[in-house]
Amino acid sequence: MAARTHEQDLSAALLELADTLTSDYDVVDYLDRLLHYSCGVMQAPAGGVMLDNGRGSLAVMASTDERMRLLEVLEVQGDEGPCVDAYRSGERVVVGDLRGSRQWPGFTPMASERGIAAVCAFPLRWRDHSIGALNLFRDEPGALEPRQLQAAQALAQMAAIGILQERAVREARELTAQLQTALHSRIVIEQAKGILAERGGFDMGAAYEALRWYCRTRNLRLRQTAGAITADPSVADEVIADQRTD
């Protein structure tokens, strides 16, 4: 069997990262796959992925090993480093030789102690929306091939699109469920109003006011009280009696 080419490996990775709408989607597993593919493309032995935690800072979501996870955590805590810069700027950050670099006074010594000689960070970004960054570490200094940088950026961008797509679909489903719940509640309330109107001789407006008054004076929810009335219309008599004795 012929060996797979760089382009074939990249195409397979992009295809897998594009699919986030599966029933077993898990963002941590997804980012772990992104890291695996990216390390292969960049021939990087180590790396990590961070995501925006929703409060304007980053959280470590995946790493190749515990040693790198600790370095990533220290990068977040120190608020400096390649991942932080890539996330904030929306641009990739490449340092081919960390030796003697003064770019990150806190991060660089910690990285060097762990045998890291070069770093690359790529924003997880789609258009103007940056949601995190991918860090890749190399143990040898040197310039990187443009095709490697382009491939890693493509993987990071595809991951950003995939994550944002899954979030949008999930939020749409949640909104649909909320709307369905609200619609069902409205139907139940309308049914309860009809029962109150029939048993109390009210028009629909007066029936609704009677229901609201009853709930307000007893700290009850409209939906729950309406449900009780539709389940047992005799409950309406208590609401009607309360209105007439007011």
Summary of the structure (lengths in Angstrom):
residues: 246
radius of gyration: 28.9
end to end distance: 87.7
largest distance: 89.2
contacts: 772
relative contact order: 0.11
helix: 60%
strand: 14%
